[in-house]
């Protein structure tokens, strides 16, 4: 799942080499913490959080195939 999130975010940011994703598993639930360069933060969040919501929806749909629950946190 970590690779899927990285693939989604790489195309959005100007500094794809500064993407850091930390994966924490708690039973069936997985939390992915996404950290990007501060200058790319607005591109990942989007206006009124629309891009962040879309990323979360895609990741949740991907997780359903694996019978898992996923949370995506964007850290500044």
C-alpha positions, 0 to 999 in steps of 0.5 A: 500500500505504501508503494501505491500512495507513493505513486499517487503523490510523486506526480503531484509534487515538484520534489518527489525525492523528498517524499517520506511515507511511514507505515504503522499497522495495528491489526487490520488497520494501517496508518500511512503518514505522508511527509512531503517538502513544505513547498509541496504541501499545498499541492498535496492538500489542494483547495479546501482539501479536495486532493487530500480527500481524493487520495484518501478515497483512492487508498481506501478503495485499494485497501478494500481489495486486501480486506484492510482499513487504511488511514492517510495522514499528511504531516507538515 
